Structures are given as C-alpha cells and as structure tokens.
Amino acid sequence: MTISIEKTISPKKKPDSNSLGFGRHFTDHMFIMNYTEGTGWHDARIVPFGDIPMSPASMVFHYGQEMFEGLKAYKSSTGGFRLFRPDKNIERMNSTNDRLCIPRVNPEDALQAIEELVSIDRDWIPDQPGTSLYIRPFIFATDAFLGVHASKTYMFMIILCPVGSYYAAGLNPIKICVEDEYVRAVRGGTGYAKVGGNYAASLIAQKKAEEKGYAQVLWLDGIEHKYIDEVGAMNVFCVIDGEVITPALEGNILPGVTRDSVITFLRTKGYKVTERRIGIEEVYNAAEKGSLEEMFGCGTAAVISPVGTLDWNGKIVNINNDRIGKISGLLYYNLTGIQYGTVKDEFGWSREVK
Ligand SMILES: *Cc1c(COP(=O)(O)O)cnc(C)c1O
C-alpha cells in the first residue's frame, strides 16, 4: 500500500512527560483512508492532526456504525519502538468489522499504517518509566443517509496520544461495585466486538459506581445476572485455591490481547488456568472461606489491575487484605518487561521497529 505523507508545518509543543494522563494530548499527525463500495479502501494518507469535515447526516452519528482498537508503542533503548502483538489487534479489528458490517481491512495495510504513523511521530513516544504512546485505530460509517442500512462509505483513521504511567502512585488495588441492574452485553450481541456503542451503554453503571465511591463495575452476565463477565473495560481473573480462573469467551466477553497473554504466560510457567463460567456466588463463597487469593482485571491501558474490594448489593469483601497478589505482581513485571524489552520475550510478542 502506498501512503502519501503531508507533514505538519507547525509542530506542536510536546506535553510534560510527568503529567500526561490518558488520552488528552495528540501527536502532530494522523492516518486516514477512505472506503467506497466498488473501489474498496483507497487514498491512504498521513496528514497533520486536525478536525475533519463531516456531513451531519453521516450514518455514524445516528446509528453508531463504528469500531475501534487500542494498542501501545513503547520506546526501545535503541531509538526505535516496540509494538505488543499488533497482529492480534488487527485480527480483532476484522472480527469486529464482520459483526458490524464494516468492510475488512487488509491486515498488512493496517500494520503498515500503524508503523508508518508511529515512525513519523516517534519523537512523541515518552520515555519515562511506565509511559507509552497509545495508538487508537477506528473506523466509522460516513454515508450521508438516514436509512437503517450498512453504509457504503467509511473512514479508517489512526490517532496517537502519549500516555502516562497508569500507576503513578504504585500498583494499587481498586474498589469494585458489582452491577446488578444494567448489563454490558449478551450472547448474540456485540460484547465480543470493540464498538463504541458498548461503551455508551455502560456509562450509566460507571457513573453509579463512581457516585458510590467505586473505581469500576464488575459486570454480570446479561441473561441470569449470575456469572462474572468483565471488570470495567478489562477482562477479569480470579485465583481460587491456586487455580487461575477467567470467564470463557462465549460471545459476550471482549477477547483481550492482554487476557490471552496472561493465559499463555501462566500456562507456560506451569500454573493451572481454567476458562469457564464463574458465578458471583462462587467468588463470594471463596472470599468468605479465605480461598479467593487474588482477583485482577487486565487490559492494554493498565496491564494488570488488582481488585482489593468488592461490593455486591452492600455485601463487602476484601481480597488479599488490599495488597497486590503474587500472581498479579508476577504478571505485571513480566508483561510490562516484555513490552519495554527489559524481560526476555520467549513468546515472540514484542515487535521491534527500528
Ligand atoms: C479493549 C477491551 C478489553 C481489553 O483488551 P486488550 O486487548 O487486552 O486491551 C477488555 N474489555 C473490553 C470491554 C475492552 O473494550
């Protein structure tokens, strides 16, 4: 694929790498490619970051035909950068596209677009410990048409943000509220796809949890409200009596790249990892018996996020005395080490771009 490049004539001042936060600052350039039925994807280009003109009738504004991905670039000691399993994100992008009737993107073109854009803005990759460059590819429907139908035109864009360490104050366990009323996804729905609509539908529960002083919600399954699904926008793991358990992928759970890496890493190290349904009752029973050793969420943003407190309709349990568990610590150290290139990558996950 040929990508035309128009460089900015007014580069922005880079933010202070000690106060980056998440998703607030954007780099100098962005990638755009258009899709037209009959022609396919065309006009791949990197241009200065800026606003885009859109018709108010664009289908994405009305019916939400939109998808996104999220991965990170990490500065490598040799001046280049590393991507963590970008092939998995691109594979998931196409699985989401299939679900939403969005045309597929050639995986090699998607990887080329990511790598060329990050290369052009490589001076924006922060180098303080724990910082990285967040990569946000997304696709949306652009037909100016109000009929309910899959769009015939789309835009695929990639934007980049330097992001701070998620754990500026250390790997602190979070307080979670179990959500009993609203659900995130049901089997047959879009729970396994990375779409904006899932997030729009989840905001109300997040708001409710925050009002009660909790960081995130623990989602229960959409049918029986009995089994745990995900924690906030992360996949969830429990360690009960030495066994690592995570909900099986049954269509309602997002197949996280971090989730897959956690499972593969732990199995390689000899841990017993089981993918199956886990009832919230089972979690509470284990907590009361003292056999719930650890619980944690995982995803690209935080990598590993230990859960310290659970509140299910006012019934509160404490996990591992609010401390980071052994497995959570081991995973955080090794996964971030592979991402930054400081731990040997025996899995071939880290892709170095010079
Ligand atoms: C993106 C996402 C995850 C985590 O996926 P990673 O590939 O590990 O970043 C988990 N749950 C939801 C709902 C997500 O959108």
The ligand as an ORCA input file, in Angstrom:
! r2SCAN-3c Opt
* xyz 0 1
  C     -10.303     -3.388     24.887
  C     -11.090     -4.081     25.930
  C     -10.519     -5.037     26.796
  C      -9.043     -5.326     26.869
  O      -8.478     -5.779     25.694
  P      -6.911     -5.676     25.458
  O      -6.738     -6.172     24.073
  O      -6.253     -6.533     26.464
  O      -6.553     -4.244     25.631
  C     -11.358     -5.703     27.675
  N     -12.673     -5.441     27.729
  C     -13.244     -4.521     26.925
  C     -14.700     -4.284     27.030
  C     -12.477     -3.811     26.006
  O     -13.056     -2.903     25.218
*
